[in-house]
Amino acid sequence: MSSELPEIRWIEAAENPWGVRLLDLRPVTLGMISTSADPECAANALSSARDDGSSFEGMEPNSKRGVQVNLRYRIEQPFSDGVLFIPTCMEEKWAIFYRGGRILFVRSWTRELYAAAEVKVGQSEIEMTSIQGDLVEENENPHYKARVADYMIRSHALNMVYPVPMIDVTEPPTHTAMWCFQGFGRRAPFATPDEIPYQVPEQALRIR
């Protein structure tokens, strides 16, 4: 399969704004189309357009595994229950809601609550204090879980171009590109094996 995919090249740290080595996934992740033979998955993929997240509020994440974090984001007021991100096509794989003091990460194709993050809300920013559930794989590394949650807030809720944290640096680049597309669709233009130093984004989260 990999021989049929476009070439995926490395971008060196000095050649991008994040200062880390990147895989340029755009030839795959921005060019592929998602399809499903399961009509329920296809229907679910776009059902979030009518959702405010209330149907997931009482659910528990896919596991009890969690991690304490300290991730902060600026917000626009009023910051009340509602939508942070909803997919508009099948190539967007997640919906993100804020409900009852938690940020909910929902896999749109299956409408499963993968993870929930506890949040403290202030006047001008929120602090994500813990994350329960697995976002990428069962028993994922806690520090990696936090990196993925941060990536998802930036790339989805804040609509920023931001690299996916890579989990396996030994796979061929085309395999990494397909893995990122399956996990994050067109919201995965780049991936990096390196950790980007955390900074609070300038953009502010807002409820839609």
CYANA upper distance limits for C-alpha pairs under 8 A (distance plus 0.5 A):
  1 MET  CA      5 LEU  CA      7.44
  2 SER  CA    174 THR  CA      6.24
  2 SER  CA    175 HIS  CA      7.42
  5 LEU  CA     28 VAL  CA      7.62
  5 LEU  CA    174 THR  CA      7.43
  6 PRO  CA     27 PRO  CA      6.51
  6 PRO  CA     28 VAL  CA      7.12
  6 PRO  CA    174 THR  CA      8.39
  7 GLU  CA     27 PRO  CA      7.90
  7 GLU  CA    174 THR  CA      7.76
  8 ILE  CA     23 LEU  CA      7.25
  8 ILE  CA     24 ASP  CA      6.47
  8 ILE  CA     25 LEU  CA      6.59
  8 ILE  CA     27 PRO  CA      7.58
  8 ILE  CA    173 PRO  CA      6.39
  8 ILE  CA    174 THR  CA      6.65
  8 ILE  CA    177 ALA  CA      8.11
  9 ARG  CA     23 LEU  CA      6.39
  9 ARG  CA     24 ASP  CA      6.22
  9 ARG  CA     25 LEU  CA      8.42
  9 ARG  CA    173 PRO  CA      8.08
 10 TRP  CA     21 ARG  CA      7.51
 10 TRP  CA     22 LEU  CA      6.10
 10 TRP  CA     23 LEU  CA      5.11
 10 TRP  CA     24 ASP  CA      6.65
 11 ILE  CA     15 GLU  CA      6.88
 11 ILE  CA     16 ASN  CA      7.70
 11 ILE  CA     21 ARG  CA      6.40
 11 ILE  CA     22 LEU  CA      5.51
 11 ILE  CA     23 LEU  CA      6.61
 11 ILE  CA     24 ASP  CA      7.19
 12 GLU  CA     16 ASN  CA      7.63
 12 GLU  CA     20 VAL  CA      7.39
 12 GLU  CA     21 ARG  CA      5.29
 12 GLU  CA     22 LEU  CA      6.97
 13 ALA  CA     18 TRP  CA      7.73
 13 ALA  CA     19 GLY  CA      4.88
 13 ALA  CA     20 VAL  CA      4.68
 13 ALA  CA     21 ARG  CA      5.10
 13 ALA  CA     22 LEU  CA      7.71
 14 ALA  CA     19 GLY  CA      6.40
 14 ALA  CA     20 VAL  CA      8.11
 15 GLU  CA     19 GLY  CA      8.03
 16 ASN  CA     20 VAL  CA      7.96
 18 TRP  CA    196 ILE  CA      7.28
 19 GLY  CA    196 ILE  CA      8.31
 20 VAL  CA    192 THR  CA      7.58
 20 VAL  CA    194 ASP  CA      6.67
 20 VAL  CA    195 GLU  CA      8.23
 20 VAL  CA    196 ILE  CA      7.50
 21 ARG  CA    192 THR  CA      6.56
 21 ARG  CA    193 PRO  CA      7.87
 21 ARG  CA    194 ASP  CA      7.39
 22 LEU  CA    163 PRO  CA      8.12
 22 LEU  CA    190 PHE  CA      6.78
 22 LEU  CA    191 ALA  CA      6.06
 22 LEU  CA    192 THR  CA      5.21
 22 LEU  CA    193 PRO  CA      8.08
 23 LEU  CA    173 PRO  CA      7.78
 23 LEU  CA    190 PHE  CA      6.02
 23 LEU  CA    191 ALA  CA      5.68
 23 LEU  CA    192 THR  CA      6.73
 24 ASP  CA    189 PRO  CA      7.00
 24 ASP  CA    190 PHE  CA      5.40
 24 ASP  CA    191 ALA  CA      7.48
 25 LEU  CA     29 THR  CA      6.37
 25 LEU  CA     30 LEU  CA      8.41
 25 LEU  CA    177 ALA  CA      5.99
 25 LEU  CA    188 ALA  CA      7.61
 25 LEU  CA    189 PRO  CA      5.61
 25 LEU  CA    190 PHE  CA      5.60
 25 LEU  CA    191 ALA  CA      7.57
 26 ARG  CA     30 LEU  CA      5.60
 26 ARG  CA     31 GLY  CA      7.70
 26 ARG  CA    188 ALA  CA      8.23
 26 ARG  CA    189 PRO  CA      5.34
 26 ARG  CA    190 PHE  CA      7.42
 27 PRO  CA     31 GLY  CA      6.42
 28 VAL  CA     32 MET  CA      6.40
 28 VAL  CA    177 ALA  CA      6.90
 28 VAL  CA    178 MET  CA      7.78
 28 VAL  CA    181 PHE  CA      8.08
 29 THR  CA    177 ALA  CA      7.37
 29 THR  CA    178 MET  CA      8.07
 29 THR  CA    180 CYS  CA      8.10
 29 THR  CA    181 PHE  CA      5.82
 29 THR  CA    185 GLY  CA      6.53
 29 THR  CA    186 ARG  CA      5.58
 29 THR  CA    187 ARG  CA      8.35
 29 THR  CA    188 ALA  CA      6.94
 29 THR  CA    189 PRO  CA      6.82
 30 LEU  CA    185 GLY  CA      8.42
 30 LEU  CA    186 ARG  CA      5.76
 30 LEU  CA    189 PRO  CA      7.59
 33 ILE  CA     90 MET  CA      8.38
 33 ILE  CA     91 GLU  CA      7.03
 34 SER  CA     90 MET  CA      6.32
 34 SER  CA     91 GLU  CA      6.05
 35 THR  CA     42 ALA  CA      8.10
 35 THR  CA     90 MET  CA      7.98
 36 SER  CA     41 CYS  CA      7.19
 36 SER  CA     42 ALA  CA      6.60
 37 ALA  CA     42 ALA  CA      8.48
 38 ASP  CA     42 ALA  CA      7.00
 39 PRO  CA     43 ALA  CA      6.59
 40 GLU  CA     44 ASN  CA      6.49
 41 CYS  CA     45 ALA  CA      6.52
 41 CYS  CA    109 TRP  CA      5.40
 41 CYS  CA    110 THR  CA      6.48
 42 ALA  CA     46 LEU  CA      7.74
 42 ALA  CA     90 MET  CA      7.92
 42 ALA  CA    109 TRP  CA      7.23
 43 ALA  CA     47 SER  CA      6.66
 43 ALA  CA    109 TRP  CA      8.31
 44 ASN  CA     48 SER  CA      7.84
 44 ASN  CA    108 SER  CA      6.69
 44 ASN  CA    109 TRP  CA      5.58
 44 ASN  CA    110 THR  CA      6.76
 44 ASN  CA    111 ARG  CA      7.04
 45 ALA  CA     87 PRO  CA      7.93
 45 ALA  CA     89 CYS  CA      7.79
 45 ALA  CA     90 MET  CA      6.16
 45 ALA  CA     93 LYS  CA      7.77
 45 ALA  CA    108 SER  CA      5.48
 45 ALA  CA    109 TRP  CA      4.81
 45 ALA  CA    110 THR  CA      7.95
 46 LEU  CA     87 PRO  CA      7.00
 46 LEU  CA     88 THR  CA      6.97
 46 LEU  CA     89 CYS  CA      6.91
 46 LEU  CA     90 MET  CA      7.36
 46 LEU  CA    108 SER  CA      7.91
 46 LEU  CA    109 TRP  CA      8.46
 47 SER  CA     51 ASP  CA      7.55
 47 SER  CA    108 SER  CA      8.40
 48 SER  CA     52 ASP  CA      8.26
 48 SER  CA     86 ILE  CA      6.40
 48 SER  CA     87 PRO  CA      7.32
 48 SER  CA     95 ALA  CA      7.37
 48 SER  CA    108 SER  CA      7.60
 49 ALA  CA     86 ILE  CA      6.70
 49 ALA  CA     87 PRO  CA      7.53
 49 ALA  CA     88 THR  CA      7.58
 51 ASP  CA     55 SER  CA      8.49
 51 ASP  CA     83 VAL  CA      8.49
 52 ASP  CA     82 GLY  CA      5.77
 52 ASP  CA     83 VAL  CA      6.21
 52 ASP  CA     97 PHE  CA      7.73
 53 GLY  CA     57 GLU  CA      7.14
 53 GLY  CA     82 GLY  CA      6.92
 53 GLY  CA     83 VAL  CA      7.28
 53 GLY  CA     96 ILE  CA      8.50
 53 GLY  CA     97 PHE  CA      6.03
 53 GLY  CA     98 TYR  CA      7.87
 53 GLY  CA     99 ARG  CA      7.38
 54 SER  CA     99 ARG  CA      7.53
 56 PHE  CA    104 LEU  CA      8.28
 56 PHE  CA    113 LEU  CA      7.44
 57 GLU  CA     99 ARG  CA      6.63
 57 GLU  CA    100 GLY  CA      7.71
 59 MET  CA    113 LEU  CA      7.55
 60 GLU  CA    113 LEU  CA      7.55
 60 GLU  CA    116 ALA  CA      8.35
 61 PRO  CA    113 LEU  CA      5.75
 61 PRO  CA    114 TYR  CA      5.58
 61 PRO  CA    115 ALA  CA      5.34
 61 PRO  CA    116 ALA  CA      6.71
 61 PRO  CA    132 GLN  CA      7.08
 61 PRO  CA    133 GLY  CA      5.58
 61 PRO  CA    134 ASP  CA      8.36
 62 ASN  CA    112 GLU  CA      8.33
 62 ASN  CA    113 LEU  CA      6.98
 62 ASN  CA    114 TYR  CA      5.59
 62 ASN  CA    115 ALA  CA      7.18
 62 ASN  CA    133 GLY  CA      5.88
 62 ASN  CA    134 ASP  CA      7.09
 63 SER  CA    114 TYR  CA      8.42
 63 SER  CA    132 GLN  CA      7.56
 63 SER  CA    133 GLY  CA      5.16
 63 SER  CA    134 ASP  CA      6.97
 64 LYS  CA    132 GLN  CA      6.50
 64 LYS  CA    133 GLY  CA      6.33
 65 ARG  CA    132 GLN  CA      6.11
 65 ARG  CA    133 GLY  CA      5.95
 65 ARG  CA    134 ASP  CA      7.62
 65 ARG  CA    139 ASN  CA      7.90
 66 GLY  CA    130 SER  CA      7.46
 66 GLY  CA    131 ILE  CA      5.81
 66 GLY  CA    132 GLN  CA      4.55
 66 GLY  CA    133 GLY  CA      6.52
 66 GLY  CA    142 PRO  CA      7.49
 67 VAL  CA    130 SER  CA      6.04
 67 VAL  CA    131 ILE  CA      5.94
 67 VAL  CA    132 GLN  CA      7.15
 67 VAL  CA    142 PRO  CA      6.09
 67 VAL  CA    143 HIS  CA      8.14
 67 VAL  CA    145 LYS  CA      8.28
 67 VAL  CA    146 ALA  CA      8.00
 68 GLN  CA    129 THR  CA      6.35
 68 GLN  CA    130 SER  CA      4.77
 68 GLN  CA    131 ILE  CA      7.11
 69 VAL  CA    128 MET  CA      7.01
 69 VAL  CA    129 THR  CA      5.37
 69 VAL  CA    130 SER  CA      5.59
 69 VAL  CA    131 ILE  CA      7.76
 69 VAL  CA    146 ALA  CA      7.27
 70 ASN  CA    127 GLU  CA      6.96
 70 ASN  CA    128 MET  CA      6.33
 70 ASN  CA    129 THR  CA      5.78
 70 ASN  CA    130 SER  CA      8.14
 71 LEU  CA    127 GLU  CA      6.09
 71 LEU  CA    128 MET  CA      5.54
 71 LEU  CA    129 THR  CA      7.42
 71 LEU  CA    150 ASP  CA      7.89
 71 LEU  CA    200 VAL  CA      8.39
 72 ARG  CA    125 GLU  CA      7.26
 72 ARG  CA    126 ILE  CA      6.15
 72 ARG  CA    127 GLU  CA      4.93
 72 ARG  CA    128 MET  CA      6.70
 72 ARG  CA    200 VAL  CA      6.53
 73 TYR  CA    125 GLU  CA      5.91
 73 TYR  CA    126 ILE  CA      5.98
 73 TYR  CA    127 GLU  CA      7.15
 73 TYR  CA    200 VAL  CA      6.28
 73 TYR  CA    201 PRO  CA      6.93
 73 TYR  CA    204 ALA  CA      7.28
 73 TYR  CA    205 LEU  CA      7.51
 74 ARG  CA    124 SER  CA      6.34
 74 ARG  CA    125 GLU  CA      4.60
 74 ARG  CA    126 ILE  CA      6.95
 74 ARG  CA    200 VAL  CA      7.96
 74 ARG  CA    201 PRO  CA      7.70
 74 ARG  CA    202 GLU  CA      7.73
 74 ARG  CA    203 GLN  CA      7.33
 74 ARG  CA    204 ALA  CA      5.06
 74 ARG  CA    205 LEU  CA      6.64
 75 ILE  CA     79 PHE  CA      7.57
 75 ILE  CA    124 SER  CA      6.06
 75 ILE  CA    125 GLU  CA      5.44
 75 ILE  CA    126 ILE  CA      7.28
 75 ILE  CA    204 ALA  CA      5.03
 75 ILE  CA    205 LEU  CA      5.01
 75 ILE  CA    206 ARG  CA      6.44
 76 GLU  CA    124 SER  CA      7.50
 76 GLU  CA    204 ALA  CA      6.49
 76 GLU  CA    205 LEU  CA      6.56
 76 GLU  CA    206 ARG  CA      5.66
 76 GLU  CA    207 ILE  CA      8.38
 77 GLN  CA    123 GLN  CA      8.17
 77 GLN  CA    124 SER  CA      8.12
 77 GLN  CA    206 ARG  CA      7.83
 78 PRO  CA    207 ILE  CA      8.30
 79 PHE  CA    206 ARG  CA      7.15
 79 PHE  CA    207 ILE  CA      6.59
 80 SER  CA     98 TYR  CA      7.94
 80 SER  CA     99 ARG  CA      8.27
 80 SER  CA    207 ILE  CA      7.38
 81 ASP  CA     97 PHE  CA      8.16
 81 ASP  CA     98 TYR  CA      5.75
 81 ASP  CA     99 ARG  CA      5.25
 81 ASP  CA    100 GLY  CA      7.18
 81 ASP  CA    207 ILE  CA      7.96
 82 GLY  CA     97 PHE  CA      6.33
 82 GLY  CA     98 TYR  CA      5.94
 82 GLY  CA     99 ARG  CA      6.97
 82 GLY  CA    207 ILE  CA      6.25
 82 GLY  CA    208 ARG  CA      7.06
 83 VAL  CA     96 ILE  CA      6.97
 83 VAL  CA     97 PHE  CA      5.10
 83 VAL  CA     98 TYR  CA      6.79
 83 VAL  CA    207 ILE  CA      5.95
 83 VAL  CA    208 ARG  CA      5.68
 84 LEU  CA     95 ALA  CA      8.31
 84 LEU  CA     96 ILE  CA      5.82
 84 LEU  CA     97 PHE  CA      5.63
 84 LEU  CA     98 TYR  CA      7.16
 84 LEU  CA    157 ALA  CA      5.71
 84 LEU  CA    205 LEU  CA      7.98
 84 LEU  CA    206 ARG  CA      7.21
 84 LEU  CA    207 ILE  CA      5.95
 84 LEU  CA    208 ARG  CA      6.73
 85 PHE  CA     94 TRP  CA      8.37
 85 PHE  CA     95 ALA  CA      5.94
 85 PHE  CA     96 ILE  CA      5.42
 85 PHE  CA     97 PHE  CA      7.25
 85 PHE  CA    156 HIS  CA      6.59
 85 PHE  CA    157 ALA  CA      5.58
 85 PHE  CA    208 ARG  CA      8.38
 86 ILE  CA     94 TRP  CA      7.55
 86 ILE  CA     95 ALA  CA      5.15
 86 ILE  CA     96 ILE  CA      7.01
 87 PRO  CA     92 GLU  CA      5.72
 87 PRO  CA     93 LYS  CA      7.33
 87 PRO  CA     94 TRP  CA      6.95
 87 PRO  CA     95 ALA  CA      6.64
 87 PRO  CA    108 SER  CA      8.04
 88 THR  CA     92 GLU  CA      7.41
 91 GLU  CA    184 PHE  CA      8.42
 91 GLU  CA    185 GLY  CA      5.37
 91 GLU  CA    186 ARG  CA      6.29
 92 GLU  CA    184 PHE  CA      7.03
 92 GLU  CA    185 GLY  CA      5.72
 92 GLU  CA    186 ARG  CA      6.70
 92 GLU  CA    187 ARG  CA      7.28
 93 LYS  CA    107 ARG  CA      6.68
 93 LYS  CA    108 SER  CA      5.98
 93 LYS  CA    109 TRP  CA      7.13
 93 LYS  CA    183 GLY  CA      7.36
 93 LYS  CA    184 PHE  CA      6.09
 93 LYS  CA    185 GLY  CA      6.57
 94 TRP  CA    105 PHE  CA      7.46
 94 TRP  CA    106 VAL  CA      6.16
 94 TRP  CA    107 ARG  CA      5.28
 94 TRP  CA    108 SER  CA      5.37
 94 TRP  CA    109 TRP  CA      8.38
 94 TRP  CA    184 PHE  CA      7.88
 95 ALA  CA    105 PHE  CA      6.74
 95 ALA  CA    106 VAL  CA      5.61
 95 ALA  CA    107 ARG  CA      6.94
 95 ALA  CA    108 SER  CA      6.28
 96 ILE  CA    103 ILE  CA      7.42
 96 ILE  CA    104 LEU  CA      6.04
 96 ILE  CA    105 PHE  CA      5.39
 96 ILE  CA    106 VAL  CA      6.58
 96 ILE  CA    157 ALA  CA      7.78
 97 PHE  CA    103 ILE  CA      6.13
 97 PHE  CA    104 LEU  CA      5.58
 97 PHE  CA    105 PHE  CA      7.40
 98 TYR  CA    102 ARG  CA      6.18
 98 TYR  CA    103 ILE  CA      4.98
 98 TYR  CA    104 LEU  CA      6.65
 98 TYR  CA    207 ILE  CA      8.44
 99 ARG  CA    103 ILE  CA      6.93
 99 ARG  CA    104 LEU  CA      7.76
101 GLY  CA    118 GLU  CA      6.71
101 GLY  CA    119 VAL  CA      5.99
101 GLY  CA    120 LYS  CA      7.56
101 GLY  CA    121 VAL  CA      8.41
102 ARG  CA    116 ALA  CA      6.60
102 ARG  CA    117 ALA  CA      5.75
102 ARG  CA    118 GLU  CA      5.17
102 ARG  CA    119 VAL  CA      6.05
103 ILE  CA    116 ALA  CA      6.05
103 ILE  CA    117 ALA  CA      5.50
103 ILE  CA    118 GLU  CA      7.15
103 ILE  CA    119 VAL  CA      7.53
104 LEU  CA    113 LEU  CA      7.37
104 LEU  CA    114 TYR  CA      8.41
104 LEU  CA    115 ALA  CA      6.67
104 LEU  CA    116 ALA  CA      5.13
104 LEU  CA    117 ALA  CA      7.10
105 PHE  CA    113 LEU  CA      6.51
105 PHE  CA    114 TYR  CA      6.33
105 PHE  CA    115 ALA  CA      5.75
105 PHE  CA    116 ALA  CA      6.64
106 VAL  CA    111 ARG  CA      6.55
106 VAL  CA    112 GLU  CA      6.00
106 VAL  CA    113 LEU  CA      4.98
106 VAL  CA    114 TYR  CA      6.21
106 VAL  CA    115 ALA  CA      7.80
107 ARG  CA    111 ARG  CA      5.88
107 ARG  CA    112 GLU  CA      5.82
107 ARG  CA    113 LEU  CA      6.98
107 ARG  CA    114 TYR  CA      7.11
108 SER  CA    112 GLU  CA      7.74
114 TYR  CA    133 GLY  CA      6.29
114 TYR  CA    134 ASP  CA      6.51
114 TYR  CA    135 LEU  CA      6.32
115 ALA  CA    131 ILE  CA      7.24
115 ALA  CA    132 GLN  CA      5.96
115 ALA  CA    133 GLY  CA      4.74
115 ALA  CA    134 ASP  CA      6.49
115 ALA  CA    135 LEU  CA      6.73
116 ALA  CA    131 ILE  CA      6.20
116 ALA  CA    132 GLN  CA      5.94
116 ALA  CA    133 GLY  CA      7.14
117 ALA  CA    128 MET  CA      6.87
117 ALA  CA    129 THR  CA      7.68
117 ALA  CA    130 SER  CA      5.98
117 ALA  CA    131 ILE  CA      4.72
117 ALA  CA    132 GLN  CA      6.83
118 GLU  CA    128 MET  CA      6.34
118 GLU  CA    129 THR  CA      6.18
118 GLU  CA    130 SER  CA      5.84
118 GLU  CA    131 ILE  CA      6.96
119 VAL  CA    126 ILE  CA      7.03
119 VAL  CA    127 GLU  CA      6.06
119 VAL  CA    128 MET  CA      5.02
119 VAL  CA    129 THR  CA      6.39
119 VAL  CA    130 SER  CA      8.13
120 LYS  CA    126 ILE  CA      6.06
120 LYS  CA    127 GLU  CA      5.63
120 LYS  CA    128 MET  CA      7.02
120 LYS  CA    129 THR  CA      7.77
121 VAL  CA    125 GLU  CA      6.95
121 VAL  CA    126 ILE  CA      4.98
121 VAL  CA    127 GLU  CA      7.08
122 GLY  CA    126 ILE  CA      6.19
131 ILE  CA    145 LYS  CA      8.46
131 ILE  CA    146 ALA  CA      7.92
134 ASP  CA    138 GLU  CA      6.49
134 ASP  CA    139 ASN  CA      7.47
134 ASP  CA    140 GLU  CA      7.01
134 ASP  CA    145 LYS  CA      7.61
135 LEU  CA    140 GLU  CA      8.47
135 LEU  CA    145 LYS  CA      7.18
135 LEU  CA    148 VAL  CA      7.85
135 LEU  CA    149 ALA  CA      8.24
136 VAL  CA    140 GLU  CA      7.47
136 VAL  CA    145 LYS  CA      8.26
136 VAL  CA    183 GLY  CA      8.01
140 GLU  CA    144 TYR  CA      7.42
140 GLU  CA    145 LYS  CA      7.02
141 ASN  CA    145 LYS  CA      6.68
142 PRO  CA    146 ALA  CA      7.01
143 HIS  CA    147 ARG  CA      6.95
144 TYR  CA    148 VAL  CA      6.72
144 TYR  CA    165 PRO  CA      8.20
144 TYR  CA    167 ILE  CA      8.42
145 LYS  CA    149 ALA  CA      6.75
146 ALA  CA    150 ASP  CA      6.71
147 ARG  CA    151 TYR  CA      6.64
147 ARG  CA    165 PRO  CA      7.26
148 VAL  CA    152 MET  CA      6.63
148 VAL  CA    164 VAL  CA      7.71
148 VAL  CA    165 PRO  CA      6.93
149 ALA  CA    153 ILE  CA      6.79
150 ASP  CA    154 ARG  CA      6.78
151 TYR  CA    155 SER  CA      6.36
151 TYR  CA    162 TYR  CA      7.19
151 TYR  CA    163 PRO  CA      7.69
151 TYR  CA    164 VAL  CA      6.91
151 TYR  CA    165 PRO  CA      8.09
152 MET  CA    156 HIS  CA      5.95
152 MET  CA    157 ALA  CA      7.62
153 ILE  CA    157 ALA  CA      5.45
153 ILE  CA    158 LEU  CA      6.71
154 ARG  CA    158 LEU  CA      5.35
154 ARG  CA    159 ASN  CA      6.79
154 ARG  CA    160 MET  CA      5.91
154 ARG  CA    161 VAL  CA      8.16
154 ARG  CA    162 TYR  CA      7.29
154 ARG  CA    201 PRO  CA      8.38
155 SER  CA    159 ASN  CA      5.50
155 SER  CA    160 MET  CA      5.18
155 SER  CA    161 VAL  CA      6.28
155 SER  CA    162 TYR  CA      6.19
155 SER  CA    187 ARG  CA      6.81
155 SER  CA    188 ALA  CA      8.50
156 HIS  CA    160 MET  CA      7.62
156 HIS  CA    187 ARG  CA      7.52
157 ALA  CA    205 LEU  CA      7.27
158 LEU  CA    203 GLN  CA      7.16
158 LEU  CA    204 ALA  CA      7.61
158 LEU  CA    205 LEU  CA      6.62
161 VAL  CA    187 ARG  CA      8.25
161 VAL  CA    189 PRO  CA      7.82
162 TYR  CA    188 ALA  CA      8.07
162 TYR  CA    189 PRO  CA      8.06
162 TYR  CA    190 PHE  CA      7.48
163 PRO  CA    188 ALA  CA      7.14
163 PRO  CA    189 PRO  CA      7.31
163 PRO  CA    190 PHE  CA      5.09
163 PRO  CA    191 ALA  CA      5.05
163 PRO  CA    192 THR  CA      6.62
164 VAL  CA    180 CYS  CA      7.98
164 VAL  CA    188 ALA  CA      6.64
164 VAL  CA    190 PHE  CA      6.70
164 VAL  CA    191 ALA  CA      4.88
164 VAL  CA    192 THR  CA      6.79
165 PRO  CA    191 ALA  CA      6.33
165 PRO  CA    192 THR  CA      5.91
165 PRO  CA    193 PRO  CA      6.59
165 PRO  CA    194 ASP  CA      7.95
165 PRO  CA    195 GLU  CA      7.99
166 MET  CA    176 THR  CA      8.33
166 MET  CA    191 ALA  CA      6.48
166 MET  CA    192 THR  CA      5.99
166 MET  CA    193 PRO  CA      5.39
166 MET  CA    194 ASP  CA      8.47
167 ILE  CA    193 PRO  CA      7.68
168 ASP  CA    193 PRO  CA      8.30
169 VAL  CA    193 PRO  CA      6.83
171 GLU  CA    175 HIS  CA      6.69
171 GLU  CA    176 THR  CA      6.92
172 PRO  CA    176 THR  CA      7.03
173 PRO  CA    177 ALA  CA      6.69
174 THR  CA    178 MET  CA      6.80
175 HIS  CA    179 TRP  CA      6.61
176 THR  CA    180 CYS  CA      6.59
177 ALA  CA    181 PHE  CA      6.66
178 MET  CA    182 GLN  CA      6.58
179 TRP  CA    183 GLY  CA      6.66
180 CYS  CA    184 PHE  CA      6.12
180 CYS  CA    185 GLY  CA      7.19
180 CYS  CA    188 ALA  CA      6.78
180 CYS  CA    191 ALA  CA      8.48
181 PHE  CA    185 GLY  CA      4.58
181 PHE  CA    186 ARG  CA      7.12
181 PHE  CA    188 ALA  CA      7.18
184 PHE  CA    188 ALA  CA      6.31
